Amino acid sequence: MKLLHIKTMEGCLEGANVRDALFSKPVDVNFINYLGNLGKLIYNDKMDKPFFKIIVRGQYTIKGSVGNSTLRIILPESAGSIIESFGNYVDRYTAKP
Protein backbone atom coordinates (compact mmCIF):
# COMPACT_ATOMS: atom_id res chain seq x y z
CA MET A 1 0.00 0.00 0.00
CA LYS A 2 1.53 3.27 -1.15
CA LEU A 3 0.22 6.76 -0.58
CA LEU A 4 0.17 8.24 -4.09
CA HIS A 5 -1.32 11.70 -3.61
CA ILE A 6 -3.07 13.94 -1.11
CA LYS A 7 -5.49 16.46 -2.60
CA THR A 8 -6.99 19.47 -0.82
CA MET A 9 -10.77 19.49 -1.08
CA GLU A 10 -12.11 23.00 -1.65
CA GLY A 11 -15.60 23.91 -0.42
CA CYS A 12 -16.13 20.66 1.46
CA LEU A 13 -19.07 20.68 3.87
CA GLU A 14 -17.15 18.50 6.37
CA GLY A 15 -14.66 21.23 7.27
CA ALA A 16 -12.41 24.03 6.12
CA ASN A 17 -9.26 21.89 5.89
CA VAL A 18 -10.13 18.56 4.27
CA ARG A 19 -7.87 16.31 2.23
CA ASP A 20 -8.46 13.18 0.18
CA ALA A 21 -5.65 10.62 0.20
CA LEU A 22 -5.23 8.35 -2.85
CA PHE A 23 -3.61 4.93 -2.42
CA SER A 24 -2.07 2.42 -4.83
CA LYS A 25 -4.62 -0.25 -3.82
CA PRO A 26 -8.14 -0.34 -2.44
CA VAL A 27 -8.44 0.01 1.34
CA ASP A 28 -9.00 -3.34 3.07
CA VAL A 29 -9.82 -4.37 6.64
CA ASN A 30 -6.15 -5.03 7.52
CA PHE A 31 -5.18 -1.50 6.50
CA ILE A 32 -8.14 -0.05 8.39
CA ASN A 33 -7.06 -1.91 11.53
CA TYR A 34 -3.52 -0.59 11.06
CA LEU A 35 -4.81 2.99 10.78
CA GLY A 36 -7.06 2.28 13.78
CA ASN A 37 -3.94 2.13 15.96
CA LEU A 38 -3.72 5.92 15.53
CA GLY A 39 -6.87 6.57 17.58
CA LYS A 40 -10.44 5.40 18.10
CA LEU A 41 -11.69 3.13 15.32
CA ILE A 42 -15.39 3.02 14.48
CA TYR A 43 -16.16 0.30 11.94
CA ASN A 44 -19.58 -0.53 10.49
CA ASP A 45 -19.87 -3.64 8.33
CA LYS A 46 -23.68 -3.77 8.40
CA MET A 47 -24.02 -1.76 5.18
CA ASP A 48 -23.52 -3.06 1.63
CA LYS A 49 -20.19 -1.21 1.59
CA PRO A 50 -18.54 -1.29 5.06
CA PHE A 51 -17.24 2.07 6.24
CA PHE A 52 -14.98 3.34 8.99
CA LYS A 53 -14.05 6.43 10.94
CA ILE A 54 -10.86 6.91 12.94
CA ILE A 55 -10.75 9.74 15.43
CA VAL A 56 -7.28 10.86 16.44
CA ARG A 57 -8.28 12.91 19.45
CA GLY A 58 -7.45 16.59 19.20
CA GLN A 59 -5.75 16.16 15.80
CA TYR A 60 -7.81 14.82 12.89
CA THR A 61 -10.46 12.36 11.69
CA ILE A 62 -10.10 9.78 8.91
CA LYS A 63 -13.16 8.44 7.05
CA GLY A 64 -13.56 5.94 4.26
CA SER A 65 -15.07 2.74 2.91
CA VAL A 66 -13.68 -0.72 2.32
CA GLY A 67 -12.79 -1.20 -1.34
CA ASN A 68 -12.17 2.48 -2.14
CA SER A 69 -8.69 3.67 -3.10
CA THR A 70 -9.22 6.96 -1.29
CA LEU A 71 -10.00 8.11 2.21
CA ARG A 72 -10.87 11.51 3.64
CA ILE A 73 -8.84 13.30 6.31
CA ILE A 74 -10.54 16.13 8.22
CA LEU A 75 -7.88 18.36 9.75
CA PRO A 76 -7.57 21.40 12.00
CA GLU A 77 -6.57 24.72 10.40
CA SER A 78 -2.80 24.12 10.42
CA ALA A 79 -2.02 20.61 9.30
CA GLY A 80 1.40 20.55 7.63
CA SER A 81 3.16 18.27 10.12
CA ILE A 82 0.04 16.10 10.55
CA ILE A 83 -0.03 15.23 6.85
CA GLU A 84 3.69 14.47 6.87
CA SER A 85 3.45 12.19 9.93
CA PHE A 86 0.37 10.45 8.43
CA GLY A 87 2.33 9.76 5.24
CA ASN A 88 5.25 8.38 7.24
CA TYR A 89 2.87 6.12 9.19
CA VAL A 90 1.31 4.77 5.98
CA ASP A 91 4.80 4.11 4.56
CA ARG A 92 5.50 1.74 7.48
CA TYR A 93 2.46 -0.43 6.67
CA THR A 94 3.14 -3.92 5.39
CA ALA A 95 0.15 -5.82 4.03
CA LYS A 96 -0.80 -9.04 5.77
CA PRO A 97 -1.69 -12.01 3.57
N, CA, C and O atoms as a DFTB+ gen file, in Angstrom:
388 C
 N C O
     1  1       0.861      -1.182       0.000
     2  2       0.000       0.000       0.000
     3  2       0.898       1.232       0.000
     4  3       1.697       1.437       0.913
     5  1       0.752       2.030      -1.020
     6  2       1.528       3.268      -1.148
     7  2       0.579       4.452      -1.203
     8  3      -0.463       4.404      -1.857
     9  1       0.953       5.503      -0.514
    10  2       0.218       6.763      -0.576
    11  2       0.691       7.483      -1.827
    12  3       1.850       7.889      -1.908
    13  1      -0.201       7.648      -2.811
    14  2       0.174       8.239      -4.093
    15  2       0.045       9.756      -4.110
    16  3       0.890      10.454      -4.671
    17  1      -1.032      10.266      -3.485
    18  2      -1.320      11.699      -3.614
    19  2      -2.285      12.131      -2.510
    20  3      -3.165      11.370      -2.106
    21  1      -2.108      13.344      -2.036
    22  2      -3.070      13.942      -1.108
    23  2      -3.560      15.235      -1.731
    24  3      -2.774      16.131      -2.041
    25  1      -4.871      15.318      -1.910
    26  2      -5.490      16.456      -2.597
    27  2      -6.321      17.270      -1.601
    28  3      -7.084      16.704      -0.818
    29  1      -6.174      18.579      -1.632
    30  2      -6.987      19.470      -0.819
    31  2      -8.373      19.576      -1.436
    32  3      -8.509      19.804      -2.638
    33  1      -9.393      19.410      -0.618
    34  2     -10.774      19.487      -1.083
    35  2     -11.324      20.881      -0.775
    36  3     -11.500      21.242       0.388
    37  1     -11.587      21.639      -1.800
    38  2     -12.113      22.995      -1.655
    39  2     -13.628      22.955      -1.484
    40  3     -14.309      22.183      -2.159
    41  1     -14.156      23.778      -0.591
    42  2     -15.596      23.912      -0.423
    43  2     -16.277      22.682       0.143
    44  3     -17.462      22.466      -0.108
    45  1     -15.562      21.882       0.892
    46  2     -16.130      20.664       1.464
    47  2     -17.001      21.016       2.668
    48  3     -16.616      21.844       3.494
    49  1     -18.151      20.401       2.766
    50  2     -19.069      20.675       3.874
    51  2     -18.591      20.083       5.199
    52  3     -19.089      20.463       6.259
    53  1     -17.629      19.153       5.151
    54  2     -17.155      18.500       6.370
    55  2     -16.169      19.344       7.163
    56  3     -15.920      19.051       8.333
    57  1     -15.605      20.378       6.564
    58  2     -14.663      21.227       7.275
    59  2     -13.927      22.145       6.320
    60  3     -14.053      22.042       5.100
    61  1     -13.148      23.052       6.913
    62  2     -12.410      24.027       6.119
    63  2     -11.085      23.477       5.610
    64  3     -10.552      23.974       4.618
    65  1     -10.543      22.455       6.279
    66  2      -9.260      21.890       5.888
    67  2      -9.422      20.369       5.733
    68  3      -9.184      19.605       6.668
    69  1      -9.825      19.963       4.552
    70  2     -10.132      18.556       4.275
    71  2      -9.260      18.087       3.117
    72  3      -9.088      18.790       2.122
    73  1      -8.718      16.892       3.270
    74  2      -7.869      16.306       2.232
    75  2      -8.382      14.914       1.868
    76  3      -8.921      14.202       2.715
    77  1      -8.211      14.540       0.623
    78  2      -8.465      13.178       0.179
    79  2      -7.119      12.539      -0.140
    80  3      -6.311      13.106      -0.876
    81  1      -6.885      11.357       0.419
    82  2      -5.650      10.618       0.195
    83  2      -5.937       9.492      -0.795
    84  3      -6.897       8.741      -0.626
    85  1      -5.106       9.377      -1.825
    86  2      -5.233       8.346      -2.851
    87  2      -4.135       7.302      -2.643
    88  3      -2.962       7.640      -2.485
    89  1      -4.537       6.027      -2.646
    90  2      -3.606       4.933      -2.418
    91  2      -3.444       4.071      -3.661
    92  3      -4.267       4.121      -4.576
    93  1      -2.380       3.283      -3.685
    94  2      -2.069       2.420      -4.827
    95  2      -3.015       1.233      -4.938
    96  3      -3.132       0.636      -6.007
    97  1      -3.692       0.882      -3.845
    98  2      -4.616      -0.254      -3.819
    99  2      -5.873       0.149      -3.060
   100  3      -5.867       1.133      -2.319
   101  1      -6.943      -0.603      -3.242
   102  2      -8.144      -0.343      -2.440
   103  2      -7.883      -0.616      -0.952
   104  3      -7.113      -1.508      -0.594
   105  1      -8.534       0.161      -0.111
   106  2      -8.436       0.012       1.341
   107  2      -9.107      -1.299       1.743
   108  3     -10.226      -1.585       1.317
   109  1      -8.418      -2.096       2.569
   110  2      -8.999      -3.338       3.072
   111  2      -9.052      -3.302       4.604
   112  3      -8.579      -2.351       5.226
   113  1      -9.622      -4.327       5.191
   114  2      -9.817      -4.366       6.644
   115  2      -8.484      -4.358       7.384
   116  3      -8.379      -3.730       8.438
   117  1      -7.463      -5.037       6.863
   118  2      -6.153      -5.035       7.520
   119  2      -5.570      -3.626       7.598
   120  3      -5.023      -3.229       8.627
   121  1      -5.692      -2.875       6.504
   122  2      -5.183      -1.504       6.496
   123  2      -5.990      -0.617       7.438
   124  3      -5.428       0.239       8.123
   125  1      -7.286      -0.815       7.474
   126  2      -8.142      -0.047       8.392
   127  2      -7.731      -0.324       9.837
   128  3      -7.627       0.605      10.639
   129  1      -7.498      -1.579      10.171
   130  2      -7.062      -1.913      11.532
   131  2      -5.710      -1.289      11.856
   132  3      -5.479      -0.860      12.987
   133  1      -4.816      -1.237      10.872
   134  2      -3.520      -0.586      11.056
   135  2      -3.714       0.906      11.348
   136  3      -3.129       1.440      12.290
   137  1      -4.533       1.566      10.542
   138  2      -4.812       2.986      10.781
   139  2      -5.528       3.186      12.111
   140  3      -5.353       4.215      12.764
   141  1      -6.336       2.205      12.516
   142  2      -7.063       2.283      13.777
   143  2      -6.161       2.402      14.981
   144  3      -6.599       2.871      16.031
   145  1      -4.903       1.986      14.860
   146  2      -3.940       2.134      15.957
   147  2      -3.623       3.596      16.254
   148  3      -3.077       3.911      17.312
   149  1      -3.963       4.487      15.330
   150  2      -3.716       5.918      15.529
   151  2      -4.682       6.546      16.538
   152  3      -4.352       7.557      17.157
   153  1      -5.863       5.963      16.710
   154  2      -6.874       6.566      17.583
   155  2      -8.041       5.629      17.787
   156  3      -7.865       4.412      17.861
   157  1      -9.227       6.191      17.879
   158  2     -10.440       5.402      18.101
   159  2     -11.024       4.990      16.760
   160  3     -11.354       5.834      15.927
   161  1     -11.149       3.670      16.559
   162  2     -11.690       3.128      15.316
   163  2     -13.171       2.820      15.488
   164  3     -13.577       2.128      16.422
   165  1     -13.964       3.351      14.567
   166  2     -15.391       3.022      14.483
   167  2     -15.571       2.340      13.132
   168  3     -15.288       2.929      12.089
   169  1     -16.042       1.096      13.157
   170  2     -16.164       0.302      11.939
   171  2     -17.582      -0.242      11.846
   172  3     -18.094      -0.823      12.803
   173  1     -18.218      -0.053      10.684
   174  2     -19.581      -0.531      10.492
   175  2     -19.613      -1.409       9.249
   176  3     -19.462      -0.923       8.128
   177  1     -19.813      -2.715       9.460
   178  2     -19.874      -3.636       8.334
   179  2     -21.295      -4.115       8.054
   180  3     -21.493      -5.112       7.359
   181  1     -22.278      -3.405       8.593
   182  2     -23.684      -3.770       8.400
   183  2     -24.263      -3.236       7.091
   184  3     -25.350      -3.643       6.682
   185  1     -23.560      -2.349       6.449
   186  2     -24.016      -1.765       5.185
   187  2     -23.479      -2.599       4.021
   188  3     -22.602      -3.442       4.209
   189  1     -24.013      -2.359       2.810
   190  2     -23.518      -3.058       1.625
   191  2     -22.027      -2.801       1.419
   192  3     -21.285      -3.696       1.015
   193  1     -21.596      -1.573       1.701
   194  2     -20.187      -1.214       1.593
   195  2     -19.718      -0.765       2.972
   196  3     -20.010       0.358       3.383
   197  1     -18.985      -1.633       3.705
   198  2     -18.542      -1.285       5.057
   199  2     -17.758       0.025       5.070
   200  3     -16.987       0.309       4.153
   201  1     -17.963       0.813       6.118
   202  2     -17.241       2.071       6.238
   203  2     -16.618       2.191       7.618
   204  3     -16.951       1.448       8.541
   205  1     -15.702       3.151       7.732
   206  2     -14.985       3.336       8.992
   207  2     -14.730       4.814       9.249
   208  3     -14.780       5.651       8.349
   209  1     -14.457       5.093      10.511
   210  2     -14.046       6.425      10.943
   211  2     -12.997       6.210      12.024
   212  3     -13.173       5.381      12.917
   213  1     -11.913       6.957      11.935
   214  2     -10.861       6.908      12.943
   215  2     -10.696       8.311      13.484
   216  3     -10.410       9.249      12.739
   217  1     -10.877       8.446      14.779
   218  2     -10.755       9.743      15.428
   219  2      -9.439       9.771      16.185
   220  3      -9.239       9.017      17.137
   221  1      -8.548      10.649      15.753
   222  2      -7.285      10.856      16.445
   223  2      -7.504      12.104      17.283
   224  3      -7.408      13.230      16.794
   225  1      -7.797      11.881      18.537
   226  2      -8.283      12.910      19.451
   227  2      -7.427      14.178      19.430
   228  3      -6.211      14.141      19.619
   229  1      -8.102      15.285      19.197
   230  2      -7.449      16.587      19.197
   231  2      -6.603      16.863      17.971
   232  3      -5.943      17.899      17.909
   233  1      -6.601      15.951      16.973
   234  2      -5.755      16.159      15.802
   235  2      -6.534      16.107      14.491
   236  3      -6.601      17.106      13.775
   237  1      -7.128      14.948      14.166
   238  2      -7.814      14.815      12.889
   239  2      -8.735      13.609      12.915
   240  3      -8.711      12.810      13.850
   241  1      -9.552      13.490      11.867
   242  2     -10.461      12.358      11.690
   243  2     -10.254      11.800      10.289
   244  3     -10.117      12.552       9.324
   245  1     -10.233      10.476      10.188
   246  2     -10.098       9.782       8.911
   247  2     -11.413       9.044       8.653
   248  3     -11.962       8.410       9.554
   249  1     -11.913       9.131       7.422
   250  2     -13.160       8.444       7.050
   251  2     -12.976       7.758       5.710
   252  3     -12.252       8.250       4.845
   253  1     -13.637       6.615       5.542
   254  2     -13.565       5.941       4.260
   255  2     -14.406       4.691       4.227
   256  3     -15.109       4.371       5.185
   257  1     -14.328       3.982       3.107
   258  2     -15.070       2.743       2.906
   259  2     -14.133       1.650       2.412
   260  3     -13.166       1.917       1.699
   261  1     -14.430       0.430       2.797
   262  2     -13.678      -0.723       2.321
   263  2     -13.839      -0.814       0.806
   264  3     -14.946      -0.676       0.284
   265  1     -12.741      -1.044       0.111
   266  2     -12.787      -1.200      -1.342
   267  2     -12.499       0.066      -2.115
   268  3     -12.261      -0.003      -3.321
   269  1     -12.511       1.224      -1.469
   270  2     -12.168       2.476      -2.143
   271  2     -10.658       2.665      -2.108
   272  3      -9.992       2.174      -1.196
   273  1     -10.122       3.363      -3.078
   274  2      -8.689       3.669      -3.104
   275  2      -8.384       5.017      -2.480
   276  3      -7.235       5.460      -2.484
   277  1      -9.407       5.673      -1.941
   278  2      -9.221       6.961      -1.285
   279  2      -9.829       6.929       0.112
   280  3     -10.685       6.102       0.425
   281  1      -9.364       7.847       0.931
   282  2     -10.003       8.108       2.212
   283  2      -9.931       9.600       2.468
   284  3      -9.108      10.297       1.875
   285  1     -10.779      10.088       3.340
   286  2     -10.869      11.509       3.637
   287  2     -10.252      11.792       4.999
   288  3     -10.476      11.055       5.959
   289  1      -9.470      12.870       5.072
   290  2      -8.842      13.305       6.313
   291  2      -9.364      14.704       6.621
   292  3      -9.192      15.632       5.830
   293  1     -10.000      14.843       7.777
   294  2     -10.536      16.135       8.217
   295  2      -9.579      16.670       9.264
   296  3      -9.381      16.060      10.314
   297  1      -8.986      17.819       8.967
   298  2      -7.878      18.360       9.749
   299  2      -8.243      19.669      10.439
   300  3      -9.227      20.316      10.081
   301  1      -7.432      20.058      11.444
   302  2      -7.571      21.403      11.998
   303  2      -6.999      22.418      10.998
   304  3      -6.543      22.031       9.922
   305  1      -7.019      23.686      11.335
   306  2      -6.567      24.719      10.400
   307  2      -5.134      24.533       9.924
   308  3      -4.884      24.571       8.719
   309  1      -4.189      24.333      10.833
   310  2      -2.800      24.121      10.421
   311  2      -2.495      22.630      10.493
   312  3      -2.585      22.013      11.554
   313  1      -2.133      22.066       9.345
   314  2      -2.022      20.610       9.296
   315  2      -0.761      20.108       8.623
   316  3      -0.667      18.916       8.333
   317  1       0.211      20.965       8.364
   318  2       1.404      20.546       7.635
   319  2       2.102      19.346       8.234
   320  3       2.347      18.371       7.523
   321  1       2.427      19.376       9.498
   322  2       3.156      18.267      10.119
   323  2       2.267      17.038      10.293
   324  3       2.765      15.913      10.308
   325  1       0.964      17.241      10.423
   326  2       0.036      16.103      10.554
   327  2       0.046      15.282       9.274
   328  3       0.123      14.055       9.333
   329  1      -0.030      15.925       8.133
   330  2      -0.029      15.225       6.850
   331  2       1.287      14.480       6.654
   332  3       1.297      13.343       6.182
   333  1       2.378      15.111       7.012
   334  2       3.690      14.468       6.875
   335  2       3.795      13.231       7.774
   336  3       4.263      12.184       7.326
   337  1       3.367      13.341       9.030
   338  2       3.447      12.188       9.931
   339  2       2.477      11.083       9.504
   340  3       2.783       9.902       9.671
   341  1       1.307      11.449       8.953
   342  2       0.370      10.453       8.433
   343  2       1.019       9.689       7.277
   344  3       0.945       8.462       7.227
   345  1       1.645      10.400       6.365
   346  2       2.332       9.763       5.237
   347  2       3.435       8.822       5.696
   348  3       3.594       7.731       5.148
   349  1       4.191       9.238       6.696
   350  2       5.246       8.382       7.242
   351  2       4.660       7.129       7.873
   352  3       5.226       6.045       7.736
   353  1       3.532       7.266       8.565
   354  2       2.875       6.124       9.189
   355  2       2.390       5.133       8.132
   356  3       2.567       3.925       8.287
   357  1       1.790       5.631       7.075
   358  2       1.312       4.772       5.982
   359  2       2.487       4.043       5.336
   360  3       2.361       2.871       4.982
   361  1       3.629       4.718       5.178
   362  2       4.798       4.106       4.556
   363  2       5.304       2.900       5.351
   364  3       5.934       2.011       4.779
   365  1       5.041       2.857       6.646
   366  2       5.497       1.741       7.481
   367  2       4.561       0.528       7.438
   368  3       4.866      -0.512       8.020
   369  1       3.428       0.661       6.754
   370  2       2.461      -0.435       6.674
   371  2       2.959      -1.540       5.762
   372  3       3.431      -1.281       4.655
   373  1       2.852      -2.762       6.232
   374  2       3.139      -3.923       5.392
   375  2       1.877      -4.776       5.374
   376  3       1.355      -5.151       6.424
   377  1       1.402      -5.074       4.197
   378  2       0.153      -5.819       4.034
   379  2       0.298      -7.230       4.598
   380  3       1.333      -7.879       4.449
   381  1      -0.762      -7.680       5.243
   382  2      -0.803      -9.039       5.772
   383  2      -1.527      -9.912       4.763
   384  3      -2.527      -9.491       4.183
   385  1      -1.035     -11.118       4.549
   386  2      -1.694     -12.007       3.566
   387  2      -3.075     -12.427       3.988
   388  3      -3.744     -13.167       3.267
